[in-house]
């Protein structure tokens, strides 16, 4: 907020004051906490274990040697990340996200994983 002398000076100099964006305004008890929304949007990803049989099967299918990074496993152009607590497999472009490898023993999740991989293969033929 500008006081009257600041407004007068800006008017004299023909300067139009800018509006403060909502993300820079202080939070009140009546508005939801933006940092809480950011925390829920912030996701944690980990790299699948390179020596896991499922990883080895996928590497053989894609004919690429897996390259591990802290947050993903790179198999050629495909980037595979594990999201702890996730309950489904998803593919977004070249980013494959799955639940932890220990939960991928479920037939439903295995089908989801291979369905995502087949979509990736179809898109990259």
C-alpha beads as a LAMMPS data file, in Angstrom:
LAMMPS data file: protein, C-alpha beads

125 atoms
124 bonds

1 atom types
1 bond types

-500.0 500.0 xlo xhi
-500.0 500.0 ylo yhi
-500.0 500.0 zlo zhi

Masses

1 110.0

Atoms # bond

1 1 1 0.000 0.000 0.000
2 1 1 1.176 3.468 -0.854
3 1 1 0.785 6.448 1.396
4 1 1 -0.536 9.745 0.025
5 1 1 2.892 11.342 -0.549
6 1 1 4.081 8.280 -2.490
7 1 1 0.927 8.319 -4.628
8 1 1 1.376 12.041 -5.246
9 1 1 5.008 11.580 -6.308
10 1 1 4.094 8.751 -8.668
11 1 1 1.315 10.881 -10.138
12 1 1 3.711 13.818 -10.611
13 1 1 6.190 11.559 -12.418
14 1 1 3.381 9.976 -14.477
15 1 1 4.192 6.518 -13.144
16 1 1 1.403 4.007 -12.908
17 1 1 1.773 1.825 -9.767
18 1 1 1.787 -1.922 -10.340
19 1 1 -0.630 -4.274 -8.641
20 1 1 0.947 -6.730 -6.241
21 1 1 0.413 -10.339 -7.323
22 1 1 -1.523 -12.545 -4.928
23 1 1 1.438 -14.868 -4.396
24 1 1 3.417 -11.952 -2.900
25 1 1 0.691 -10.760 -0.558
26 1 1 0.801 -11.896 3.066
27 1 1 -1.493 -14.812 3.949
28 1 1 -4.420 -14.211 6.282
29 1 1 -6.380 -16.750 8.294
30 1 1 -9.250 -16.442 5.813
31 1 1 -7.216 -17.475 2.756
32 1 1 -5.801 -20.950 2.233
33 1 1 -2.109 -21.351 2.855
34 1 1 -0.327 -21.316 -0.505
35 1 1 2.697 -23.116 0.912
36 1 1 0.520 -26.064 1.913
37 1 1 -0.706 -26.329 -1.665
38 1 1 2.872 -26.149 -2.911
39 1 1 3.927 -28.930 -0.521
40 1 1 1.220 -31.250 -1.797
41 1 1 2.175 -30.451 -5.388
42 1 1 5.835 -31.136 -4.651
43 1 1 6.366 -34.794 -5.384
44 1 1 9.201 -37.061 -4.392
45 1 1 10.643 -39.394 -7.006
46 1 1 13.270 -42.093 -6.597
47 1 1 15.188 -44.223 -9.061
48 1 1 14.178 -47.877 -9.518
49 1 1 16.828 -50.428 -8.505
50 1 1 18.864 -51.302 -11.600
51 1 1 19.283 -54.968 -10.585
52 1 1 15.530 -55.595 -10.052
53 1 1 14.182 -58.264 -12.473
54 1 1 11.402 -55.967 -13.716
55 1 1 13.939 -53.245 -14.533
56 1 1 16.100 -55.800 -16.338
57 1 1 13.066 -57.031 -18.338
58 1 1 12.185 -53.487 -19.374
59 1 1 15.811 -52.721 -20.294
60 1 1 15.917 -55.867 -22.457
61 1 1 12.631 -54.945 -24.142
62 1 1 13.804 -51.400 -24.900
63 1 1 17.308 -52.643 -25.768
64 1 1 18.937 -49.943 -23.657
65 1 1 21.371 -50.193 -20.785
66 1 1 19.777 -48.539 -17.725
67 1 1 21.476 -45.379 -16.465
68 1 1 20.608 -44.450 -12.881
69 1 1 20.182 -40.891 -11.629
70 1 1 19.030 -39.957 -8.111
71 1 1 15.417 -39.462 -9.204
72 1 1 15.001 -41.642 -12.290
73 1 1 16.240 -44.498 -14.364
74 1 1 17.066 -43.538 -17.924
75 1 1 16.343 -46.247 -20.507
76 1 1 17.158 -44.576 -23.802
77 1 1 14.629 -41.742 -24.090
78 1 1 12.332 -43.250 -21.448
79 1 1 12.746 -41.822 -17.945
80 1 1 11.337 -44.108 -15.219
81 1 1 10.719 -42.759 -11.723
82 1 1 9.179 -44.342 -8.667
83 1 1 6.794 -42.251 -6.636
84 1 1 6.517 -43.674 -3.105
85 1 1 2.895 -43.945 -2.042
86 1 1 1.628 -43.949 -5.624
87 1 1 -1.028 -46.511 -6.489
88 1 1 -0.877 -46.471 -10.284
89 1 1 1.464 -46.386 -13.249
90 1 1 1.323 -43.375 -15.563
91 1 1 3.118 -42.271 -18.687
92 1 1 3.420 -38.617 -19.598
93 1 1 5.425 -38.136 -22.768
94 1 1 8.669 -39.972 -22.044
95 1 1 8.243 -39.940 -18.241
96 1 1 7.043 -43.218 -16.719
97 1 1 5.954 -42.980 -13.081
98 1 1 5.155 -46.080 -11.073
99 1 1 4.600 -47.172 -7.484
100 1 1 7.424 -48.831 -5.585
101 1 1 8.791 -52.003 -7.168
102 1 1 7.619 -54.112 -4.216
103 1 1 3.984 -53.227 -5.035
104 1 1 4.407 -54.002 -8.737
105 1 1 3.862 -57.677 -7.964
106 1 1 0.121 -57.078 -8.276
107 1 1 -1.243 -58.287 -11.647
108 1 1 -3.248 -55.081 -12.055
109 1 1 -0.194 -52.857 -11.563
110 1 1 1.953 -55.049 -13.811
111 1 1 -0.667 -54.710 -16.563
112 1 1 -0.734 -50.927 -16.031
113 1 1 3.055 -50.764 -16.273
114 1 1 3.229 -52.791 -19.477
115 1 1 0.283 -50.839 -20.902
116 1 1 2.225 -47.588 -20.327
117 1 1 5.347 -49.109 -21.870
118 1 1 3.396 -50.285 -24.927
119 1 1 1.993 -46.746 -25.378
120 1 1 5.556 -45.425 -25.170
121 1 1 6.720 -47.923 -27.776
122 1 1 3.779 -47.136 -30.076
123 1 1 4.484 -43.399 -29.820
124 1 1 8.186 -43.857 -30.581
125 1 1 7.988 -46.197 -33.561

Bonds

1 1 1 2
2 1 2 3
3 1 3 4
4 1 4 5
5 1 5 6
6 1 6 7
7 1 7 8
8 1 8 9
9 1 9 10
10 1 10 11
11 1 11 12
12 1 12 13
13 1 13 14
14 1 14 15
15 1 15 16
16 1 16 17
17 1 17 18
18 1 18 19
19 1 19 20
20 1 20 21
21 1 21 22
22 1 22 23
23 1 23 24
24 1 24 25
25 1 25 26
26 1 26 27
27 1 27 28
28 1 28 29
29 1 29 30
30 1 30 31
31 1 31 32
32 1 32 33
33 1 33 34
34 1 34 35
35 1 35 36
36 1 36 37
37 1 37 38
38 1 38 39
39 1 39 40
40 1 40 41
41 1 41 42
42 1 42 43
43 1 43 44
44 1 44 45
45 1 45 46
46 1 46 47
47 1 47 48
48 1 48 49
49 1 49 50
50 1 50 51
51 1 51 52
52 1 52 53
53 1 53 54
54 1 54 55
55 1 55 56
56 1 56 57
57 1 57 58
58 1 58 59
59 1 59 60
60 1 60 61
61 1 61 62
62 1 62 63
63 1 63 64
64 1 64 65
65 1 65 66
66 1 66 67
67 1 67 68
68 1 68 69
69 1 69 70
70 1 70 71
71 1 71 72
72 1 72 73
73 1 73 74
74 1 74 75
75 1 75 76
76 1 76 77
77 1 77 78
78 1 78 79
79 1 79 80
80 1 80 81
81 1 81 82
82 1 82 83
83 1 83 84
84 1 84 85
85 1 85 86
86 1 86 87
87 1 87 88
88 1 88 89
89 1 89 90
90 1 90 91
91 1 91 92
92 1 92 93
93 1 93 94
94 1 94 95
95 1 95 96
96 1 96 97
97 1 97 98
98 1 98 99
99 1 99 100
100 1 100 101
101 1 101 102
102 1 102 103
103 1 103 104
104 1 104 105
105 1 105 106
106 1 106 107
107 1 107 108
108 1 108 109
109 1 109 110
110 1 110 111
111 1 111 112
112 1 112 113
113 1 113 114
114 1 114 115
115 1 115 116
116 1 116 117
117 1 117 118
118 1 118 119
119 1 119 120
120 1 120 121
121 1 121 122
122 1 122 123
123 1 123 124
124 1 124 125
